[in-house]
Amino acid sequence: MILSKQLEDAINAQVGAEFAASLQYVSIAAYFDADDLPQLAAFFYRQAEEEKEHAMKFAHYVVEAGGQVRIPAIDKTEYDFASPKHCAQLALDWETEVTRMINGLMDIAVNDKDYISQDFLRWFVAEQLEEISTMGTLLKTIERAKDNILWVEDFLARNPIVEPEAAAD
């Protein structure tokens, strides 16, 4: 097995976190979908798929590295949202936490002198810059729109901050 037990356990926790993010983003997407805001709904549905893909990348890596995938229990998602700003802030806070977790995975791989895992994790490190930037842009856009969420819809229709094909990578 390539992975240390500590890294295997931490990656398994990350698999759970990525699936939790996917489910949270589905809840947010449904909130916007129910309010007939198709651009925001589509944005978060794409984010949900992307997070699921991240979970699967981690799970496949654990198997390839000779470990065992053990997905932890996933907490219930938040589903009562006060406002679109609340949704964007929740997403930004989540991506900030995921970045902290991925940095922790990299710390373990560095301490283990596990160069294969470091190489694998570099993609996720870079990906988190995109995730935080994207959610930060969405939050700022919602704040600028104030009470007119249709301006955010228009902004997303003209300037998608996450291209549909980018979510499929």
NURO-17740 format. One record per residue (C-alpha): residue in three letters; y, x, z; residue number from 1. Coordinates in steps of 0.25 Angstrom, whole numbers, padded with zeros to 4 digits, always signed. Each point is the difference from the previous one (the first is absolute). Layout:
NURO-17740
<site resn="Ala" Y="Y" X="X" Z="Z" resi="NUM"/>
...
end
This chain:
NURO-17740
<site resn="Met" Y="+0000" X="+0000" Z="+0000" resi="1"/>
<site resn="Ile" Y="+0014" X="+0005" Z="-0004" resi="2"/>
<site resn="Leu" Y="+0008" X="-0008" Z="+0010" resi="3"/>
<site resn="Ser" Y="+0001" X="+0003" Z="+0015" resi="4"/>
<site resn="Lys" Y="-0004" X="-0012" Z="+0009" resi="5"/>
<site resn="Gln" Y="+0015" X="-0001" Z="+0004" resi="6"/>
<site resn="Leu" Y="+0005" X="-0001" Z="-0015" resi="7"/>
<site resn="Glu" Y="-0011" X="-0010" Z="-0003" resi="8"/>
<site resn="Asp" Y="+0004" X="-0009" Z="+0011" resi="9"/>
<site resn="Ala" Y="+0014" X="+0002" Z="-0003" resi="10"/>
<site resn="Ile" Y="-0002" X="-0004" Z="-0015" resi="11"/>
<site resn="Asn" Y="-0009" X="-0012" Z="+0004" resi="12"/>
<site resn="Ala" Y="+0012" X="-0004" Z="+0009" resi="13"/>
<site resn="Gln" Y="+0009" X="+0002" Z="-0013" resi="14"/>
<site resn="Val" Y="-0009" X="-0009" Z="-0008" resi="15"/>
<site resn="Gly" Y="+0002" X="-0011" Z="+0010" resi="16"/>
<site resn="Ala" Y="+0015" X="+0002" Z="+0000" resi="17"/>
<site resn="Glu" Y="+0000" X="-0001" Z="-0015" resi="18"/>
<site resn="Phe" Y="-0008" X="-0013" Z="+0000" resi="19"/>
<site resn="Ala" Y="+0009" X="-0005" Z="+0010" resi="20"/>
<site resn="Ala" Y="+0013" X="+0003" Z="-0008" resi="21"/>
<site resn="Ser" Y="-0007" X="-0007" Z="-0012" resi="22"/>
<site resn="Leu" Y="-0002" X="-0012" Z="+0008" resi="23"/>
<site resn="Gln" Y="+0014" X="+0000" Z="+0006" resi="24"/>
<site resn="Tyr" Y="+0006" X="+0001" Z="-0014" resi="25"/>
<site resn="Val" Y="-0008" X="-0012" Z="-0004" resi="26"/>
<site resn="Ser" Y="+0006" X="-0007" Z="+0011" resi="27"/>
<site resn="Ile" Y="+0014" X="+0004" Z="-0004" resi="28"/>
<site resn="Ala" Y="-0003" X="-0003" Z="-0015" resi="29"/>
<site resn="Ala" Y="-0005" X="-0014" Z="+0004" resi="30"/>
<site resn="Tyr" Y="+0013" X="-0002" Z="+0008" resi="31"/>
<site resn="Phe" Y="+0008" X="+0003" Z="-0012" resi="32"/>
<site resn="Asp" Y="-0009" X="-0008" Z="-0009" resi="33"/>
<site resn="Ala" Y="+0001" X="-0012" Z="+0008" resi="34"/>
<site resn="Asp" Y="+0015" X="+0001" Z="-0001" resi="35"/>
<site resn="Asp" Y="-0001" X="+0000" Z="-0015" resi="36"/>
<site resn="Leu" Y="+0005" X="+0015" Z="-0001" resi="37"/>
<site resn="Pro" Y="-0009" X="+0005" Z="-0011" resi="38"/>
<site resn="Gln" Y="+0006" X="+0014" Z="-0001" resi="39"/>
<site resn="Leu" Y="-0002" X="+0003" Z="+0015" resi="40"/>
<site resn="Ala" Y="-0013" X="-0006" Z="+0001" resi="41"/>
<site resn="Ala" Y="-0005" X="+0008" Z="-0012" resi="42"/>
<site resn="Phe" Y="+0006" X="+0013" Z="+0006" resi="43"/>
<site resn="Phe" Y="-0008" X="-0002" Z="+0013" resi="44"/>
<site resn="Tyr" Y="-0013" X="-0005" Z="-0007" resi="45"/>
<site resn="Arg" Y="+0001" X="+0013" Z="-0008" resi="46"/>
<site resn="Gln" Y="+0002" X="+0008" Z="+0013" resi="47"/>
<site resn="Ala" Y="-0012" X="-0007" Z="+0007" resi="48"/>
<site resn="Glu" Y="-0009" X="+0005" Z="-0012" resi="49"/>
<site resn="Glu" Y="+0006" X="+0014" Z="+0001" resi="50"/>
<site resn="Glu" Y="-0004" X="+0001" Z="+0015" resi="51"/>
<site resn="Lys" Y="-0014" X="-0006" Z="-0003" resi="52"/>
<site resn="Glu" Y="-0001" X="+0011" Z="-0010" resi="53"/>
<site resn="His" Y="+0004" X="+0011" Z="+0010" resi="54"/>
<site resn="Ala" Y="-0010" X="-0005" Z="+0010" resi="55"/>
<site resn="Met" Y="-0011" X="+0001" Z="-0011" resi="56"/>
<site resn="Lys" Y="+0005" X="+0014" Z="-0003" resi="57"/>
<site resn="Phe" Y="-0002" X="+0004" Z="+0014" resi="58"/>
<site resn="Ala" Y="-0013" X="-0007" Z="+0002" resi="59"/>
<site resn="His" Y="-0006" X="+0007" Z="-0013" resi="60"/>
<site resn="Tyr" Y="+0005" X="+0013" Z="+0005" resi="61"/>
<site resn="Val" Y="-0007" X="-0001" Z="+0013" resi="62"/>
<site resn="Val" Y="-0013" X="-0003" Z="-0007" resi="63"/>
<site resn="Glu" Y="+0002" X="+0011" Z="-0010" resi="64"/>
<site resn="Ala" Y="+0003" X="+0010" Z="+0011" resi="65"/>
<site resn="Gly" Y="-0013" X="-0004" Z="+0007" resi="66"/>
<site resn="Gly" Y="+0005" X="-0009" Z="+0011" resi="67"/>
<site resn="Gln" Y="-0002" X="-0014" Z="+0004" resi="68"/>
<site resn="Val" Y="+0010" X="-0011" Z="-0003" resi="69"/>
<site resn="Arg" Y="+0003" X="-0008" Z="+0013" resi="70"/>
<site resn="Ile" Y="+0011" X="-0010" Z="-0002" resi="71"/>
<site resn="Pro" Y="+0006" X="-0004" Z="+0013" resi="72"/>
<site resn="Ala" Y="+0004" X="-0014" Z="+0004" resi="73"/>
<site resn="Ile" Y="+0013" X="-0005" Z="-0007" resi="74"/>
<site resn="Asp" Y="+0011" X="-0007" Z="+0008" resi="75"/>
<site resn="Lys" Y="+0005" X="-0013" Z="-0004" resi="76"/>
<site resn="Thr" Y="+0012" X="+0001" Z="-0010" resi="77"/>
<site resn="Glu" Y="+0013" X="-0005" Z="+0003" resi="78"/>
<site resn="Tyr" Y="+0003" X="-0013" Z="-0008" resi="79"/>
<site resn="Asp" Y="+0012" X="-0007" Z="+0007" resi="80"/>
<site resn="Phe" Y="+0012" X="+0007" Z="-0006" resi="81"/>
<site resn="Ala" Y="+0015" X="-0002" Z="+0004" resi="82"/>
<site resn="Ser" Y="+0006" X="+0004" Z="-0014" resi="83"/>
<site resn="Pro" Y="-0002" X="+0008" Z="-0012" resi="84"/>
<site resn="Lys" Y="+0006" X="+0012" Z="+0007" resi="85"/>
<site resn="His" Y="-0010" X="-0001" Z="+0011" resi="86"/>
<site resn="Cys" Y="-0011" X="+0001" Z="-0010" resi="87"/>
<site resn="Ala" Y="+0007" X="+0012" Z="-0006" resi="88"/>
<site resn="Gln" Y="+0002" X="+0007" Z="+0013" resi="89"/>
<site resn="Leu" Y="-0014" X="-0003" Z="+0004" resi="90"/>
<site resn="Ala" Y="-0005" X="+0007" Z="-0013" resi="91"/>
<site resn="Leu" Y="+0009" X="+0012" Z="+0002" resi="92"/>
<site resn="Asp" Y="-0004" X="+0001" Z="+0015" resi="93"/>
<site resn="Trp" Y="-0015" X="+0000" Z="-0005" resi="94"/>
<site resn="Glu" Y="+0002" X="+0010" Z="-0010" resi="95"/>
<site resn="Thr" Y="+0007" X="+0009" Z="+0010" resi="96"/>
<site resn="Glu" Y="-0012" X="-0001" Z="+0009" resi="97"/>
<site resn="Val" Y="-0010" X="+0002" Z="-0011" resi="98"/>
<site resn="Thr" Y="+0007" X="+0013" Z="-0004" resi="99"/>
<site resn="Arg" Y="-0001" X="+0005" Z="+0015" resi="100"/>
<site resn="Met" Y="-0015" X="-0003" Z="-0001" resi="101"/>
<site resn="Ile" Y="-0002" X="+0007" Z="-0013" resi="102"/>
<site resn="Asn" Y="+0008" X="+0012" Z="+0005" resi="103"/>
<site resn="Gly" Y="-0010" X="+0000" Z="+0012" resi="104"/>
<site resn="Leu" Y="-0012" X="+0000" Z="-0009" resi="105"/>
<site resn="Met" Y="+0007" X="+0012" Z="-0007" resi="106"/>
<site resn="Asp" Y="+0002" X="+0007" Z="+0013" resi="107"/>
<site resn="Ile" Y="-0015" X="-0002" Z="+0003" resi="108"/>
<site resn="Ala" Y="-0004" X="+0006" Z="-0013" resi="109"/>
<site resn="Val" Y="+0009" X="+0012" Z="+0001" resi="110"/>
<site resn="Asn" Y="-0005" X="+0003" Z="+0015" resi="111"/>
<site resn="Asp" Y="-0014" X="-0002" Z="-0006" resi="112"/>
<site resn="Lys" Y="+0003" X="+0010" Z="-0011" resi="113"/>
<site resn="Asp" Y="-0006" X="-0011" Z="-0009" resi="114"/>
<site resn="Tyr" Y="+0007" X="+0003" Z="-0013" resi="115"/>
<site resn="Ile" Y="-0008" X="-0011" Z="-0008" resi="116"/>
<site resn="Ser" Y="+0005" X="-0011" Z="+0009" resi="117"/>
<site resn="Gln" Y="+0014" X="+0006" Z="+0000" resi="118"/>
<site resn="Asp" Y="+0000" X="+0000" Z="-0016" resi="119"/>
<site resn="Phe" Y="-0005" X="-0015" Z="+0001" resi="120"/>
<site resn="Leu" Y="+0011" X="-0004" Z="+0010" resi="121"/>
<site resn="Arg" Y="+0011" X="+0006" Z="-0008" resi="122"/>
<site resn="Trp" Y="+0000" X="-0012" Z="-0009" resi="123"/>
<site resn="Phe" Y="+0002" X="-0009" Z="+0012" resi="124"/>
<site resn="Val" Y="+0011" X="+0009" Z="+0005" resi="125"/>
<site resn="Ala" Y="+0008" X="-0001" Z="-0013" resi="126"/>
<site resn="Glu" Y="-0003" X="-0015" Z="-0001" resi="127"/>
<site resn="Gln" Y="+0006" X="-0003" Z="+0013" resi="128"/>
<site resn="Leu" Y="+0014" X="+0005" Z="-0005" resi="129"/>
<site resn="Glu" Y="-0001" X="-0010" Z="-0011" resi="130"/>
<site resn="Glu" Y="-0004" X="-0011" Z="+0010" resi="131"/>
<site resn="Ile" Y="+0011" X="+0002" Z="+0010" resi="132"/>
<site resn="Ser" Y="+0010" X="+0002" Z="-0011" resi="133"/>
<site resn="Thr" Y="-0004" X="-0013" Z="-0007" resi="134"/>
<site resn="Met" Y="+0000" X="-0008" Z="+0013" resi="135"/>
<site resn="Gly" Y="+0013" X="+0006" Z="+0004" resi="136"/>
<site resn="Thr" Y="+0006" X="-0004" Z="-0013" resi="137"/>
<site resn="Leu" Y="-0005" X="-0014" Z="+0001" resi="138"/>
<site resn="Leu" Y="+0006" X="-0001" Z="+0014" resi="139"/>
<site resn="Lys" Y="+0013" X="+0005" Z="-0004" resi="140"/>
<site resn="Thr" Y="+0000" X="-0010" Z="-0012" resi="141"/>
<site resn="Ile" Y="-0003" X="-0012" Z="+0009" resi="142"/>
<site resn="Glu" Y="+0011" X="+0004" Z="+0010" resi="143"/>
<site resn="Arg" Y="+0010" X="+0001" Z="-0011" resi="144"/>
<site resn="Ala" Y="-0004" X="-0014" Z="-0006" resi="145"/>
<site resn="Lys" Y="+0003" X="-0005" Z="+0014" resi="146"/>
<site resn="Asp" Y="-0004" X="-0015" Z="-0001" resi="147"/>
<site resn="Asn" Y="-0002" X="-0001" Z="-0015" resi="148"/>
<site resn="Ile" Y="-0015" X="+0005" Z="-0001" resi="149"/>
<site resn="Leu" Y="+0001" X="-0004" Z="-0015" resi="150"/>
<site resn="Trp" Y="+0008" X="+0012" Z="-0002" resi="151"/>
<site resn="Val" Y="-0012" X="+0008" Z="+0005" resi="152"/>
<site resn="Glu" Y="-0009" X="-0008" Z="-0010" resi="153"/>
<site resn="Asp" Y="+0009" X="+0004" Z="-0011" resi="154"/>
<site resn="Phe" Y="+0001" X="+0014" Z="+0004" resi="155"/>
<site resn="Leu" Y="-0015" X="+0001" Z="+0000" resi="156"/>
<site resn="Ala" Y="-0002" X="-0007" Z="-0013" resi="157"/>
<site resn="Arg" Y="+0010" X="+0010" Z="-0007" resi="158"/>
<site resn="Asn" Y="-0003" X="+0013" Z="+0008" resi="159"/>
<site resn="Pro" Y="-0015" X="-0001" Z="+0006" resi="160"/>
<site resn="Ile" Y="+0000" X="+0010" Z="+0011" resi="161"/>
<site resn="Val" Y="-0015" X="+0001" Z="-0002" resi="162"/>
<site resn="Glu" Y="-0005" X="-0001" Z="-0014" resi="163"/>
<site resn="Pro" Y="-0013" X="-0008" Z="-0001" resi="164"/>
<site resn="Glu" Y="-0008" X="+0011" Z="-0006" resi="165"/>
<site resn="Ala" Y="+0005" X="+0010" Z="+0011" resi="166"/>
<site resn="Ala" Y="-0007" X="-0009" Z="+0010" resi="167"/>
<site resn="Ala" Y="-0013" X="+0002" Z="-0008" resi="168"/>
<site resn="Asp" Y="-0001" X="+0015" Z="+0001" resi="169"/>
end
